């Protein structure tokens, strides 16, 4: 839990295990012209969501279009604030305007289309944009830009124009622009949706490395089940409610429930499920190709009574 302690007669927040805590979050889009009556008739996008995110966690959020997953993600750095309920980022209330600057330094957001996030004509100038707006001294900006580009393996492209880069490279530049702010958490809203398989692989490898080596908390919204299977935890949202919350093994073993809300499972999990339906002794919780292949090899060995060579 978060709390405060007295240091030099000042109250100082000390941080708990959770970087994000959301409780009873309801949300609908409203305008300044909305009155109480019209508000009551608006469709709720989020319907009392409770969720916590631990420091250093790699979390995937899944849901069909319109389920509320991107809306929830935008609550994590005060792009949106709850209609009712509460979201706290490292103990800071996201609805308090005085906290917005600190929250956005702590939680960076990467969007689906990198072209909408890149603002400069040279890669290193784009990465420097946020640190410059933070008022950092030039020598620190230089250090942060170089470190960020090396982290995403784009340092050799620092002098290039972004429009000459591939989609995956552009998205890595966008991620570098966020990590130059040195956030504790990065939220990625479908970062690979517009990329080819190579670009997708580049981005996921970058994100996994930032999480594993730097300890940055990662929250990833994705439509790709194989990407979600690589995360520590998977949350499924349907119609503004959290439907499932568990490890990839726990969530992707519920194939029929996922299908009922318009979602697939990783191909390996789907194949294992179909084999179980046909009466084969394949364990539940299979999510990777290797696990599926090992299970099939074991079946063949048992049926033939001899070891099958690799």
Buried (B, 14 or more C-beta within 10 A) or exposed (E): EBEEEEEEEEEEEEEBEBBBBBBBBBBBEEEEEBEEEEEEEEEBBBBBBEBBBBBBBBBBBBBBEBBBBBBBBBBBBBBBBBBEBBBBBBBBBBBEEEBBEEBBBBBBBBBBBBEEBBEBEEBBBBBBBBBEEBEBEEEEBBBBBBBBBEBBBBBEBBEBEBEEBEBBBBBBBBBBBBBBBBBBBBBBBBBBBBBEEEBBBBBBBBBBBBBEEEEBBBBBBBBBBBBBBBBBBBBBBBBBBBBBBBBBBBBBBBBEBBEEBEBBBBBBBBBBBEBBEEEEEBEBBBBBBEBBBEBBBBBEEEEEEEEEEE
